[in-house]
C-alpha cells in the first residue's frame, strides 16, 4: 500500500505561509509609488535652482529647511490635507503620507521650531500664491503652468 | 487670566498670516467633557465635568535667517490631573548654526524650551497632536506634567539628513519650578517648605530612514531635587535624584500607525521624612498604541499602558504591608487599556473620544495622601469627548 504523501499538504502550507509572509512584509514596506507625470514641483520664477533630490525636497516640505542657498526665505504652499492633488503629491513625489506630514507640521508649529506651509483652499489660489510670492515652492500640473519654474526631483 | 487668553484668541483670529511676514501666529482651542469613575484621577465623586479645556496661542518672529524668537502661552484645565491655570509654555531664542557640513544642521534654544526627548513631549499640551486627551501615564505622568514639559535653560539639537538616513541628537540642561501641588505629590500635604528642581539633564538620539516611515530613539534623563522645610514643617531637609532611560519607536503606514515607549526610572531619596531616611527604588513600564485610519476622516485607536512603582514589589503587597494596610496593594501598579475614535469633521476641526479601563492606581494620587485608599478602587474607568479647533 502506498503511503499517502504529505508533500501536497506541505506545499499548501508553505504556500499559505509564503503568502502570509508577503502580506506581513508588505505592511512594513517603505511605500513605493508610481509617478503621476503631470504633477510637478513648482517654484516662483525667482528661485534659481531647477533640481532637488528627494531628501532636500523633504527637508523643505517638512519645514526643516527654510532658506534657499542664496539666503532668500522659502515659503511653502500646499492644498488642504483632504485635497486629492495634495494626497497625490505626498504619495508620489514626497513619498510620505499626508497625515504623517501634518503631524510633523503640527510639531513644528506648536513647539516654536519653525514656520509651516501655508495651506490654501483651492488649486487656483495655490498657483496664484506660487506666482506672486518670491521664494515660494509648491506643486501643480505642468500643463497649467507658464510663469513658474519647474523643479525636477532626482531619484538618488 | 482665562479671559485674557480668550481675548487674545479672538484678536489673533483676525490676524492674517502673510507669507512675506517675519511673524507667524498660530493657536488652538479645545473643550471637552470627561469623567473618572471609581477614581478621583480626573473628577471627584464620579462627576461628569467640563474640566477639559486647552487653549493656546503662539508666535514666532524671525529676526534674521539664523535667529528667531518663539513663545506660547496656554490655559489648561484637566480636572484633578494637574494644576488648572495659565502657563508660559515656552519662550526661547532659536539660533540656527551655520551649516556644519556633511549634511548636519544644528539649532540652539535658550530660554524656556519644550522637552524634545520623548515622542509626544514636545506638543503634549496641544490636543490635535495627541492620540488621546489622557496620554499613557507610565511615561506622561500628569502629576509631574509641568516639570516634564520643558525647562528653563539650554537645548541643542543636531540633525543629519542623508540620502538614506536621518539622525537627530538632542541635549538639554535646565530646571523648572515646582508648584505646591507637585510638592504635595512628592512629599505629602503636610509639607510646607520649598521644593526645588536643582537641574534636569537630558539627551536623546533618534534615527529615521529617509522616508521617515520609522522613528526609533533612546533617551536619558537625570534630575536632582532638593527640599528646604519651612519653620513649621513636618518634613525635613532632603534631596532626591531621578534617572530615567527610555526607548521610543514609531511606524507610519498608509492606513495604520503604531507607537511605543518603554521606560525604566530609578529614584533615590534621602532625608525628607527622617534624618536617616534613605530609599532607593526603580519603577518601569511603557505603552503601545495602534491607530487605524478607516479613511481620511475617521480613525480608531487601541492602546495598552502599564507601570509598576517598584520592580521589587510588582503586585504592591509589600507597599500594603509597610503602610500597615493604609495603602492598598493596587496602588503599587497601574495597567490601562484604551479605545479611542477620532473624527476629522472639517479642516482644522476634530472630535475625539476615548475610553480607558484601568486596574491599579499608582498614578492616581500621591501615595503619601492621608486618604489614599479612598481615592480609587482597584478597577476604575475614565472617558472623555473633546472638540478641538486649531489654526
Interface residues (C-beta under 8 A of the other chain):
Chain A: X27 X28 X30 X31 X53 X54 X55 X56 X58 X59 X62 X64 X67 X71 X73 X75 X77 X80 X81 X82 X87 X95 X96 X97 X98 X99 X100 X103 X104 X106 X107 X109 X110 X111 X112 X113 X114 X115 X118 X119 X129 X133 X134 X136 X156
Chain B: X17 X19 X20 X24 X26 X28 X56 X58 X60 X62 X65 X70 X71 X72 X90 X92 X94 X105 X107 X113 X114 X116 X122 X123 X126 X128 X129 X159 X161 X162 X163 X209 X210 X211 X212 X213 X251 X252 X253 X254 X256 X257 X293 X296 X297 X344 X347 X390
